[in-house]
Amino acid sequence: MKKESHKNEVNEELTKLAPTLLALKNKRSGLKVPDNYFSDMQQAVLAQVVTPKPTATIRTMQVLSVAAAVLLAVLALWLLTPSQAPTYDAQLALEIEQYIFDNIDDFDTESIATFALMDSEPTEATVLEILEDIPEEDVEIYIENHLDELDLITLESYF
Amino acid sequence: MEAMRQPATAAKALKGLMDAYQERLYWQIRRVVLIHEDANDVLQNTFLKVYKNMGQFEGKSGLYTWLYRIAHNSAIDFLNQQKRRTEMLQTNTSEFPYQQLHADPWFDGEEAEIRLHQAVAALPERQQQVFKLRYFDEMPYLQMSKLLGTSEGALKASYHHAVKKVEDQLMHSNNSAQ
């Protein structure tokens, strides 16, 4: 009933505006649909909307297993790696480096070049070699300031 | 709709949705693409999109409004793809679907009906949409307003202009034929 009133409303609009369109509207449409089209279409759509196959689940499990193994390996590596806390020698080298930097004007070019060309952590020997160029007075001041931190063996090696 | 979000019930829910809306959506699509096989492709894609994007339906608009928009956009996308393909391959295939209607086994209308589709295809896209909803589906302006998100006044004006243009085109082609 409601639909019929909408149809009448539309037809009334056309009567006033467009008689040719009204005449065409009352003719049957030439657009057809095959028999059983909608049930066939439904089947075609539902066939594409199947639940995920077991292979997909296995693949997901494989990915998760690999991810878990990698995570465990990284964790084990982190736990088993020795602590990277600076050793005593490294600490001393850092302090010397800082000292040289602070008093750079007091060093000759050759000493600086020797230090800069070192391609690894400075060894005790290279440090002592560099220290030879530092005025004795400065070394004594440094030792006085860091007396508590130096052991006897290290102190002996300076003299 | 909640049933479609659950994997166990999704397929059954989709079937329910198709039962309820497939015919309305088919005709919306068919009146855009005109050829049955094309309408079939677009309709199937529409339901697959609906199935995949169920999570995006927020319920702010009505369910049919949401379905209609997916169907309409899919049909327009299809036509645009077809147009690009025709231009790219420079084939002799007609750019407009009404030019292929003669070859569609699922069309047995008269020449006047093809001329009607030709005249409608010449309208701007929005006017085509309004014209089809009112002329073919006899949809009330209030419902169209909700569906298209446009005021009833604007829709009436748009339909009025569309009807005038199509009528003029039909009169012109009738006079040329005589």
Boltz contact constraints between the chains, C-beta under 6 A:
constraints:
  - contact:
      token1: [A, 6]
      token2: [B, 138]
      max_distance: 6.0
  - contact:
      token1: [A, 6]
      token2: [B, 140]
      max_distance: 6.0
  - contact:
      token1: [A, 7]
      token2: [B, 138]
      max_distance: 6.0
  - contact:
      token1: [A, 10]
      token2: [B, 138]
      max_distance: 6.0
  - contact:
      token1: [A, 17]
      token2: [B, 163]
      max_distance: 6.0
  - contact:
      token1: [A, 18]
      token2: [B, 163]
      max_distance: 6.0
  - contact:
      token1: [A, 18]
      token2: [B, 167]
      max_distance: 6.0
  - contact:
      token1: [A, 20]
      token2: [B, 167]
      max_distance: 6.0
  - contact:
      token1: [A, 20]
      token2: [B, 170]
      max_distance: 6.0
  - contact:
      token1: [A, 21]
      token2: [B, 167]
      max_distance: 6.0
  - contact:
      token1: [A, 24]
      token2: [B, 116]
      max_distance: 6.0
  - contact:
      token1: [A, 30]
      token2: [B, 107]
      max_distance: 6.0
  - contact:
      token1: [A, 30]
      token2: [B, 108]
      max_distance: 6.0
  - contact:
      token1: [A, 30]
      token2: [B, 109]
      max_distance: 6.0
  - contact:
      token1: [A, 30]
      token2: [B, 113]
      max_distance: 6.0
  - contact:
      token1: [A, 31]
      token2: [B, 30]
      max_distance: 6.0
  - contact:
      token1: [A, 31]
      token2: [B, 107]
      max_distance: 6.0
  - contact:
      token1: [A, 32]
      token2: [B, 106]
      max_distance: 6.0
  - contact:
      token1: [A, 38]
      token2: [B, 22]
      max_distance: 6.0
  - contact:
      token1: [A, 42]
      token2: [B, 18]
      max_distance: 6.0
  - contact:
      token1: [A, 45]
      token2: [B, 44]
      max_distance: 6.0
  - contact:
      token1: [A, 45]
      token2: [B, 47]
      max_distance: 6.0
  - contact:
      token1: [A, 46]
      token2: [B, 11]
      max_distance: 6.0
  - contact:
      token1: [A, 49]
      token2: [B, 11]
      max_distance: 6.0
  - contact:
      token1: [A, 49]
      token2: [B, 51]
      max_distance: 6.0
